[in-house]
Amino acid sequence: MITLLKEIALDQTGLLPPLVTDYLHQKDTLAPFYRFPFSFDAFADVIREKEKDNTNRKLLVEVLKEQYSDLSRLALVDQNIESLLSNKTFTVTAAHQPCLLMGPLYNIYKISCAVNLAEQLKKAFPENHFVPVFWMGSEDHDMDELNHTYINGKKVEWKEAGSGAFGRLKTDGLQSIIEEIKGLPVSSDVVAMMEAGLMKFGTFGRLTQHFVHEIFKDYGLVVLDQDDRRLKQSFVEVIKEEILDFTANSVLKPSLEQLEKDYKLQAKPRDINFFYLGDGFRERLVFNSLTQKFEVKDKHISFKEEEMAAEIDAHPERFSPNVIYRPVYQEFILPNLAFIGGAGELSYWLELEALFDHYQLNYPMLVLRTSMAIVNPGFQKKLDKLNLKVEDLFGDIEQLIVKYVKDNLQGDIQLTEEKAKLDEIFNSVSLKAEGADATLKQNALSEKQKAISSLENLEAKMLKAEKRKQETAINQIRAAHATLFPEGELQERRENFATYYSPQFINDIVALANPFDKSFKIIMPE
């Protein structure tokens, strides 16, 4: 069981960039960059808009059935897949690349939000059906991000992962990872799920699809791998237009110039926003204006315009969308109402509304996922003893420590009064010096600054002495801060879920993952 210790309003955490904060508050200047406010009450409008999209439901179900053909069967998942044939069924979607052991905790949180939101929608709109979806961006090739995770502070790394699309990598060598995590505080269920997957699936994408399915299958979650030739084939005209006509760059330029006046852009479109996938590589496509050819960066592969069009028709599976087109691809394939993501994800989605307009494709509601931090039973007791609140830990830790020391002084180390008196004395000295010789005024001011600096240095030494006296309390503050921010990074962006996993843990997280309460949750497993 999980105990909810504290809910902190997101505005009080300081964790959100200005763009997302203004989106949550529906600032007028942001109105052109999204279609629906982040409000549960807006879903009636979202449903009406999505009904207008011509989603190829038959193709979607066909692909899902094949991808699920060798996964463990569960009636609820099968029913959800079958229900997608009906125009009364819609999806709510979280997305991420396949990471080692699902990577950081936030992946569990965002998927749980999708499950929670689907349940809320079923109650509010009983005439419709809603399916939580995890869209797996298995074509990503960022090894530095995907090939490791942290378990109880220890880095676990798949060093010999390989190169190219991460989902296509062979699972050879992962058994050593399993042996390594057996020596860490990891749920035996997690080990069993990974071992079963390794015996059955030869690529990391299929292994991850199995892993996520096993964790969330009781909630009807549907996991879709985007790396599918048939899905890409249905998207061919969009791929062609972007590569041959440089569409996104021109379409998005006016809105991005407007957005950039007030905010830092999360992602900027390139001339061509697709990668080329090959055996062991995923490289950018660029247009060489000198040769008038489309080239695969750092590879001896090039195409004339007509050859490129023919290549897209013949091998759509070789073309992989970047961050600009992955959202368009996702919404093209799914009957989707809401995209659930973190602040970084919502930031780049807020740049793309004009591109959705261009393709006459519904732009979903953007839903900021729930954020949480897991603490141990002694966490709150330590804060109470220190007379601190959890909110105090969100901010500069050194400033917090200085404030704490000053608030708990065993003596007076503030030399404010002395510095004021010194300032008064030297002002008098300066006037007398200037009266004797105008050139001496600057000498007097220099001596004054030296004297003030001496007092400030002494004040700093006195503060250090006080810190030594309060060393135990300071260490406790640092330990509490490190619980929420291990190595200075937000816990949910670093630590893995495997230490905490149980079916009850997932059940409790799903229950807590209501994104519309807009709070950061401090939770404690019992």
ROKE-279640 format. One line per field, with one value per residue (C-alpha): residue number from 1; residue in one letter; z, x, y. Coordinates in Angstrom, 2 decimals. Layout:
REM residues N
num	[NUM,...]
residu	[a,...]
up	[Z,...]
east	[X,...]
north	[Y,...]
This chain:
REM residues 526
num	[1,2,3,4,5,6,7,8,9,10,11,12,13,14,15,16,17,18,19,20,21,22,23,24,25,26,27,28,29,30,31,32,33,34,35,36,37,38,39,40,41,42,43,44,45,46,47,48,49,50,51,52,53,54,55,56,57,58,59,60,61,62,63,64,65,66,67,68,69,70,71,72,73,74,75,76,77,78,79,80,81,82,83,84,85,86,87,88,89,90,91,92,93,94,95,96,97,98,99,100,101,102,103,104,105,106,107,108,109,110,111,112,113,114,115,116,117,118,119,120,121,122,123,124,125,126,127,128,129,130,131,132,133,134,135,136,137,138,139,140,141,142,143,144,145,146,147,148,149,150,151,152,153,154,155,156,157,158,159,160,161,162,163,164,165,166,167,168,169,170,171,172,173,174,175,176,177,178,179,180,181,182,183,184,185,186,187,188,189,190,191,192,193,194,195,196,197,198,199,200,201,202,203,204,205,206,207,208,209,210,211,212,213,214,215,216,217,218,219,220,221,222,223,224,225,226,227,228,229,230,231,232,233,234,235,236,237,238,239,240,241,242,243,244,245,246,247,248,249,250,251,252,253,254,255,256,257,258,259,260,261,262,263,264,265,266,267,268,269,270,271,272,273,274,275,276,277,278,279,280,281,282,283,284,285,286,287,288,289,290,291,292,293,294,295,296,297,298,299,300,301,302,303,304,305,306,307,308,309,310,311,312,313,314,315,316,317,318,319,320,321,322,323,324,325,326,327,328,329,330,331,332,333,334,335,336,337,338,339,340,341,342,343,344,345,346,347,348,349,350,351,352,353,354,355,356,357,358,359,360,361,362,363,364,365,366,367,368,369,370,371,372,373,374,375,376,377,378,379,380,381,382,383,384,385,386,387,388,389,390,391,392,393,394,395,396,397,398,399,400,401,402,403,404,405,406,407,408,409,410,411,412,413,414,415,416,417,418,419,420,421,422,423,424,425,426,427,428,429,430,431,432,433,434,435,436,437,438,439,440,441,442,443,444,445,446,447,448,449,450,451,452,453,454,455,456,457,458,459,460,461,462,463,464,465,466,467,468,469,470,471,472,473,474,475,476,477,478,479,480,481,482,483,484,485,486,487,488,489,490,491,492,493,494,495,496,497,498,499,500,501,502,503,504,505,506,507,508,509,510,511,512,513,514,515,516,517,518,519,520,521,522,523,524,525,526]
residu	[m,i,t,l,l,k,e,i,a,l,d,q,t,g,l,l,p,p,l,v,t,d,y,l,h,q,k,d,t,l,a,p,f,y,r,f,p,f,s,f,d,a,f,a,d,v,i,r,e,k,e,k,d,n,t,n,r,k,l,l,v,e,v,l,k,e,q,y,s,d,l,s,r,l,a,l,v,d,q,n,i,e,s,l,l,s,n,k,t,f,t,v,t,a,a,h,q,p,c,l,l,m,g,p,l,y,n,i,y,k,i,s,c,a,v,n,l,a,e,q,l,k,k,a,f,p,e,n,h,f,v,p,v,f,w,m,g,s,e,d,h,d,m,d,e,l,n,h,t,y,i,n,g,k,k,v,e,w,k,e,a,g,s,g,a,f,g,r,l,k,t,d,g,l,q,s,i,i,e,e,i,k,g,l,p,v,s,s,d,v,v,a,m,m,e,a,g,l,m,k,f,g,t,f,g,r,l,t,q,h,f,v,h,e,i,f,k,d,y,g,l,v,v,l,d,q,d,d,r,r,l,k,q,s,f,v,e,v,i,k,e,e,i,l,d,f,t,a,n,s,v,l,k,p,s,l,e,q,l,e,k,d,y,k,l,q,a,k,p,r,d,i,n,f,f,y,l,g,d,g,f,r,e,r,l,v,f,n,s,l,t,q,k,f,e,v,k,d,k,h,i,s,f,k,e,e,e,m,a,a,e,i,d,a,h,p,e,r,f,s,p,n,v,i,y,r,p,v,y,q,e,f,i,l,p,n,l,a,f,i,g,g,a,g,e,l,s,y,w,l,e,l,e,a,l,f,d,h,y,q,l,n,y,p,m,l,v,l,r,t,s,m,a,i,v,n,p,g,f,q,k,k,l,d,k,l,n,l,k,v,e,d,l,f,g,d,i,e,q,l,i,v,k,y,v,k,d,n,l,q,g,d,i,q,l,t,e,e,k,a,k,l,d,e,i,f,n,s,v,s,l,k,a,e,g,a,d,a,t,l,k,q,n,a,l,s,e,k,q,k,a,i,s,s,l,e,n,l,e,a,k,m,l,k,a,e,k,r,k,q,e,t,a,i,n,q,i,r,a,a,h,a,t,l,f,p,e,g,e,l,q,e,r,r,e,n,f,a,t,y,y,s,p,q,f,i,n,d,i,v,a,l,a,n,p,f,d,k,s,f,k,i,i,m,p,e]
up	[0.00,-0.67,1.69,0.19,2.51,0.75,-2.34,-3.49,-6.10,-9.23,-9.21,-5.85,-6.99,-9.45,-11.71,-14.71,-17.53,-18.17,-21.35,-19.53,-16.54,-18.86,-20.66,-17.37,-16.57,-20.08,-20.72,-23.58,-25.56,-25.82,-27.19,-30.84,-29.93,-28.74,-29.37,-26.03,-22.51,-19.99,-18.36,-18.00,-18.89,-22.41,-23.42,-24.93,-27.47,-28.01,-28.77,-31.28,-33.07,-33.19,-34.66,-37.81,-38.39,-40.87,-38.71,-40.39,-37.52,-39.47,-40.14,-36.51,-35.16,-37.72,-36.68,-32.97,-33.28,-35.01,-32.48,-29.66,-31.25,-29.11,-25.94,-23.00,-23.56,-21.40,-22.20,-21.21,-23.55,-26.38,-25.89,-25.94,-29.19,-30.79,-29.58,-31.64,-34.74,-33.41,-34.09,-30.52,-29.14,-28.54,-27.08,-24.52,-25.08,-23.33,-25.35,-24.89,-26.34,-25.14,-22.23,-20.20,-17.57,-18.66,-17.56,-15.02,-12.78,-14.83,-17.48,-14.91,-13.86,-17.37,-18.32,-15.04,-15.96,-19.26,-17.39,-14.81,-17.46,-19.51,-16.41,-15.71,-19.29,-19.18,-16.20,-17.73,-21.25,-20.86,-24.48,-25.60,-24.87,-24.00,-24.35,-22.64,-25.08,-24.69,-28.01,-28.19,-30.18,-30.81,-33.64,-31.35,-31.43,-28.44,-26.72,-23.97,-22.84,-23.38,-22.45,-18.68,-15.56,-11.84,-9.21,-5.64,-6.83,-8.77,-12.51,-14.50,-18.08,-21.23,-22.58,-25.62,-26.83,-30.40,-32.70,-34.74,-33.84,-30.22,-30.68,-33.44,-31.33,-30.59,-26.96,-26.90,-23.81,-21.72,-19.59,-17.87,-16.94,-15.39,-13.33,-12.21,-11.03,-9.09,-6.71,-6.23,-4.27,-7.16,-7.14,-8.11,-10.34,-12.43,-12.83,-13.81,-16.43,-17.98,-18.01,-19.64,-22.25,-23.05,-23.69,-26.12,-27.91,-29.92,-30.25,-27.58,-28.94,-28.63,-25.19,-24.02,-25.47,-23.50,-20.33,-20.37,-21.27,-18.30,-15.89,-17.07,-18.77,-15.90,-16.78,-20.46,-21.59,-25.28,-26.27,-29.90,-31.56,-34.17,-36.17,-38.49,-42.28,-42.71,-40.45,-42.32,-45.65,-44.62,-43.75,-47.06,-48.48,-45.37,-45.49,-49.15,-48.68,-45.79,-47.40,-50.92,-50.03,-46.61,-45.29,-41.52,-41.72,-43.79,-42.08,-38.55,-39.14,-38.46,-35.27,-33.91,-34.48,-32.50,-29.73,-29.47,-28.55,-25.10,-24.62,-25.27,-27.98,-26.98,-30.52,-33.86,-37.22,-39.71,-43.47,-43.44,-40.29,-41.01,-40.41,-42.71,-41.06,-42.12,-40.73,-37.48,-38.13,-37.99,-39.67,-40.72,-44.24,-45.75,-49.11,-50.93,-52.97,-55.01,-56.22,-55.96,-54.15,-50.88,-48.78,-45.68,-43.31,-42.79,-45.15,-48.83,-49.68,-51.87,-54.00,-56.80,-56.23,-58.27,-56.63,-53.19,-54.00,-55.28,-52.15,-49.87,-51.83,-51.84,-48.33,-46.00,-43.05,-43.71,-42.87,-39.24,-37.97,-35.68,-32.74,-35.10,-37.00,-34.39,-32.84,-36.29,-37.05,-33.71,-34.12,-37.76,-36.66,-33.43,-32.66,-29.90,-27.58,-25.25,-25.21,-21.72,-21.15,-19.00,-19.22,-21.91,-24.10,-23.78,-24.62,-28.07,-28.71,-28.11,-31.10,-33.53,-33.72,-37.10,-38.56,-37.46,-39.09,-42.30,-42.40,-41.24,-38.35,-34.90,-32.31,-29.00,-25.52,-23.96,-20.48,-18.04,-16.35,-12.59,-10.86,-7.70,-5.35,-3.23,0.33,3.20,6.52,8.34,5.79,7.30,10.86,9.99,8.39,11.42,13.73,11.58,11.52,7.71,5.15,2.04,-0.05,1.41,-0.44,-3.85,-4.51,-4.02,-1.33,-0.34,0.19,2.30,4.46,4.99,5.94,8.30,10.01,10.44,11.77,14.32,15.47,18.81,18.76,16.79,13.70,11.79,11.51,9.92,12.69,12.71,8.96,9.23,11.89,9.82,6.84,8.98,10.29,6.86,5.42,8.07,7.37,3.64,4.13,6.30,3.87,0.94,2.88,3.39,-0.18,-2.82,-4.10,-0.71,-1.06,-3.27,-0.77,2.00,-0.08,-0.86,2.82,3.57,1.09,2.56,6.05,4.88,3.07,6.22,8.16,5.44,5.46,9.23,8.91,6.43,8.81,11.66,9.41,8.65,12.35,12.93,10.13,11.86,15.07,13.11,10.94,11.95,11.00,7.74,6.78,7.46,5.23,2.44,2.85,2.65,-0.43,-2.03,-1.57,-3.85,-5.99,-6.14,-7.56,-8.05,-10.49,-9.83,-8.51,-11.13,-13.88,-12.50,-10.34,-11.71,-10.48,-10.03,-6.34,-5.53,-7.98,-6.99,-8.51,-5.50,-6.14,-9.72,-8.55,-6.03,-8.52,-11.06,-8.40,-7.54,-11.13,-11.75,-13.86,-13.39,-9.73,-10.92,-7.92,-7.10,-4.81,-2.04,-1.48,0.89,0.28,3.45]
east	[0.00,1.04,0.41,-0.01,2.02,1.74,0.38,2.17,0.65,2.80,3.16,4.95,7.59,9.45,9.85,7.84,9.17,7.26,5.68,3.99,3.05,1.31,-0.42,-1.79,-3.08,-4.50,-2.61,-4.19,-0.97,-0.75,-4.27,-3.08,-0.83,-3.37,-7.02,-8.29,-7.61,-6.12,-9.48,-11.54,-14.66,-13.29,-13.41,-16.90,-15.42,-12.34,-14.51,-16.61,-13.48,-11.78,-14.90,-14.18,-10.78,-10.72,-8.75,-7.97,-9.30,-9.22,-5.48,-4.79,-6.56,-4.90,-1.43,-2.21,-3.54,-0.36,1.87,-0.07,-0.17,2.70,2.04,0.18,-3.56,-5.87,-9.54,-9.57,-6.69,-8.19,-11.53,-9.89,-8.09,-11.28,-13.23,-10.99,-12.95,-15.89,-16.08,-17.35,-13.96,-11.12,-7.65,-5.67,-1.95,1.38,4.55,8.21,11.15,11.93,14.38,16.28,13.80,11.50,14.01,13.03,9.96,8.15,7.37,5.31,3.63,2.69,1.25,-0.69,-2.11,-3.36,-5.08,-6.55,-7.81,-9.41,-11.32,-12.48,-13.69,-15.63,-17.60,-18.23,-19.12,-20.69,-21.89,-18.22,-15.32,-11.78,-8.55,-5.27,-2.36,1.40,2.90,6.38,8.86,11.10,13.04,14.90,18.68,19.84,21.94,23.13,19.53,18.07,20.72,20.81,18.79,19.41,18.30,18.63,21.26,23.34,23.72,22.83,24.04,23.70,27.12,27.11,23.66,24.73,23.67,20.67,16.99,16.85,13.78,15.48,18.53,19.11,18.67,21.94,23.91,20.92,21.16,24.16,21.92,19.45,22.21,23.35,19.93,19.42,22.04,20.15,16.96,14.67,11.26,11.52,8.47,10.47,13.29,10.79,9.11,12.46,13.68,10.46,10.76,14.38,13.48,10.74,11.73,14.84,14.60,14.55,11.33,9.43,10.95,9.81,6.33,6.08,7.45,5.02,2.15,2.84,2.96,-0.24,-2.31,-4.82,-5.78,-6.39,-3.37,-2.57,1.09,1.69,5.12,5.30,7.95,5.54,5.67,1.88,1.46,4.23,2.62,-0.58,1.54,3.45,1.92,2.88,6.43,6.77,5.47,7.81,10.94,10.39,8.86,10.42,6.90,7.29,9.95,7.78,4.49,5.82,8.07,5.49,4.10,7.54,8.80,5.82,6.29,10.02,9.38,8.27,9.59,12.56,11.77,12.07,12.64,13.27,12.37,15.08,14.75,13.85,12.34,12.79,15.64,16.65,16.76,19.25,21.02,22.50,21.93,19.35,20.71,19.33,18.19,19.64,19.27,22.49,21.73,24.92,24.20,20.41,20.29,18.85,21.63,21.80,24.15,27.52,26.52,27.29,23.60,21.89,18.75,17.61,14.13,12.34,14.46,13.56,9.85,10.22,12.19,9.45,6.81,8.79,10.26,8.28,9.66,13.05,11.76,11.57,9.96,11.91,10.45,8.49,6.67,6.35,3.30,1.72,2.35,0.87,-2.29,-2.65,-2.72,-4.76,-8.30,-6.68,-8.16,-5.31,-1.54,-0.10,3.47,5.92,6.79,9.43,7.05,4.25,6.71,7.47,3.85,2.87,5.03,3.16,-0.47,0.04,1.39,-1.74,-3.79,-1.85,-2.71,-6.30,-5.66,-7.14,-4.75,-5.38,-5.69,-2.25,-2.29,0.55,1.31,1.34,4.71,5.59,8.47,8.81,10.13,10.88,8.98,11.52,11.42,8.57,9.79,13.17,11.52,9.29,12.31,14.06,10.91,10.93,8.19,8.55,8.07,11.30,13.28,12.17,14.77,18.45,19.72,22.62,20.30,18.04,20.98,22.14,18.62,18.30,21.61,20.71,17.26,18.86,21.86,23.39,24.90,24.62,26.81,25.14,27.40,24.76,24.87,28.66,28.81,26.35,28.48,31.60,29.87,28.94,32.52,34.10,31.59,32.78,36.41,35.82,34.45,37.42,39.91,38.31,38.47,42.20,42.87,40.27,42.44,42.25,38.52,39.14,41.72,39.15,36.54,39.08,39.89,36.19,35.67,38.61,37.15,33.68,35.22,37.08,33.83,32.11,34.95,34.68,30.91,31.43,33.87,31.38,28.69,31.06,31.59,27.85,27.48,30.00,27.98,24.85,26.52,24.13,21.08,22.69,23.48,19.86,18.68,21.00,19.78,16.14,16.89,18.77,15.70,13.72,16.70,19.31,22.54,20.65,18.17,14.47,13.91,11.31,13.78,16.49,15.40,13.78,10.53,11.91,12.74,9.12,7.20,4.28,0.78,-0.46,2.15,0.91,-2.70,-1.98,0.00,-2.84,-5.31,-3.11,-2.26,-5.03,-3.34,-6.16,-5.37,-2.17,-0.09,3.26,2.73,5.01,4.24,5.45,5.15,4.24]
north	[0.00,3.57,6.45,9.91,12.15,15.47,17.18,20.32,22.63,22.46,26.24,26.00,23.51,25.73,22.69,23.88,26.07,29.33,27.94,25.05,27.21,29.66,26.79,25.48,28.98,29.41,32.63,34.56,34.90,31.10,30.62,30.31,27.37,24.81,23.92,22.66,23.89,21.49,20.82,17.66,19.66,20.21,16.54,16.79,19.22,17.04,14.01,15.96,17.16,13.78,12.17,14.19,12.51,9.66,7.21,3.88,1.78,-1.46,-1.10,-0.12,-3.20,-5.46,-4.24,-4.49,-8.03,-9.11,-7.33,-9.01,-12.45,-13.77,-11.75,-13.23,-13.16,-11.09,-10.59,-6.90,-6.04,-8.10,-6.36,-2.94,-3.75,-5.06,-2.01,0.28,-0.79,1.23,4.96,5.29,4.24,6.69,6.51,8.50,8.16,8.31,7.80,7.05,5.21,1.68,2.08,-0.49,-1.77,1.10,3.70,6.37,6.28,8.92,6.30,4.41,7.66,8.78,5.39,5.35,8.75,7.32,4.47,6.85,9.27,6.49,5.40,8.95,9.34,6.06,7.36,10.78,9.55,6.07,6.10,5.93,3.64,4.79,2.85,3.77,3.46,3.44,4.54,3.07,5.17,2.19,3.85,6.23,5.81,7.87,5.21,7.55,8.05,4.59,2.03,2.51,3.06,3.65,1.19,2.38,4.84,2.29,2.72,-0.38,-0.08,-2.16,-1.25,-3.51,-2.53,-1.77,1.04,2.11,2.03,0.90,-1.25,-3.24,-4.14,-7.80,-8.77,-10.72,-9.74,-8.69,-11.81,-10.21,-7.28,-9.72,-11.29,-7.84,-6.68,-9.92,-8.58,-5.32,-4.55,-5.44,-7.12,-10.79,-10.22,-7.74,-10.26,-12.99,-10.76,-9.87,-13.47,-14.67,-11.93,-12.74,-16.36,-15.38,-12.17,-11.41,-7.63,-4.98,-3.45,-6.70,-7.32,-3.86,-4.35,-7.61,-5.96,-3.02,-5.33,-7.58,-4.64,-2.94,-5.64,-5.79,-2.22,-2.90,-0.88,-1.31,-0.99,-0.02,-0.16,2.60,0.72,-1.06,-1.06,-1.02,1.99,3.81,2.85,4.61,7.67,7.72,10.91,12.86,11.44,12.40,15.91,16.64,15.21,16.52,19.91,20.75,21.28,21.64,24.32,26.64,25.81,26.29,29.29,32.07,30.51,29.59,33.13,34.38,31.80,32.49,36.12,34.98,31.44,29.22,26.67,23.03,21.76,23.44,21.89,21.04,21.30,17.58,16.11,12.43,10.00,7.16,3.75,1.12,-1.90,-0.62,3.07,5.87,8.98,12.34,13.02,16.20,17.89,18.79,21.90,21.49,17.97,18.37,15.05,13.81,12.34,10.17,11.98,10.24,7.44,6.96,6.85,9.45,9.81,12.05,13.48,10.82,8.11,9.41,9.34,5.77,4.75,6.10,4.18,0.96,1.08,3.36,1.40,3.01,6.48,7.48,10.72,13.01,14.94,17.23,14.49,11.75,13.54,13.91,10.23,9.19,11.26,10.14,6.49,6.70,7.90,9.90,12.52,13.38,13.23,12.75,13.88,15.75,19.42,18.85,16.87,19.40,22.18,20.77,19.77,23.41,24.31,22.04,23.12,24.83,21.58,19.73,22.47,21.97,18.27,18.92,16.58,16.91,18.33,16.53,17.94,18.21,16.68,17.27,13.97,13.55,13.91,11.99,11.29,8.17,8.58,6.21,6.10,8.28,11.10,13.12,12.56,14.07,17.10,17.58,17.43,20.02,22.15,22.08,21.49,19.35,22.48,23.87,21.19,22.49,25.13,25.85,23.47,25.74,28.69,26.48,25.40,29.00,30.02,27.07,27.85,31.51,30.60,28.26,30.26,29.51,33.01,36.25,36.11,38.92,41.98,44.17,46.77,46.81,47.31,50.17,51.84,51.29,52.86,55.87,56.25,56.10,58.55,61.00,60.12,60.58,64.09,65.10,63.55,65.36,68.61,68.17,67.08,66.19,63.37,61.61,60.91,57.90,56.59,56.82,54.97,52.21,51.78,51.66,48.83,46.91,47.24,46.15,43.18,42.20,42.17,40.15,37.62,37.37,36.96,34.11,32.40,32.74,31.19,28.28,27.79,27.72,25.18,22.94,23.19,22.25,19.60,16.81,18.87,20.01,16.41,15.49,18.33,17.16,13.58,14.69,16.77,13.87,11.67,13.97,15.04,12.24,13.65,16.92,15.35,14.93,11.39,10.49,11.37,9.09,6.18,3.02,1.49,-2.04,-1.59,-0.72,-2.90,-5.08,-5.33,-3.32,-0.63,-0.18,-0.19,2.57,4.65,4.41,5.58,8.57,9.51,12.02,14.70,17.20,17.81,19.57,18.60,17.05,14.07,12.82,9.15,6.43,2.68,0.79]
